């Protein structure tokens, strides 16, 4: 039971981290696009 719990916890943590990095990357891309767009004027 303990091994399953550890496995599930690890999997959830990895999934959360992955989602966070995807969100962070998207925000960075958006910020980059926005600053590029602003500098065109």
WOPE-V164408 format. One record per run of one state. SS is the DSSP state (H for helix, E for strand, - for the rest). FROM is the first residue (numbers start at 1). LEN is the number of residues. If there is no record, write none. Layout:
ss:SS from:FROM len:LEN
ss:SS from:FROM len:LEN
//
This chain:
ss:- from:1 len:1
ss:H from:2 len:38
ss:- from:40 len:2
//
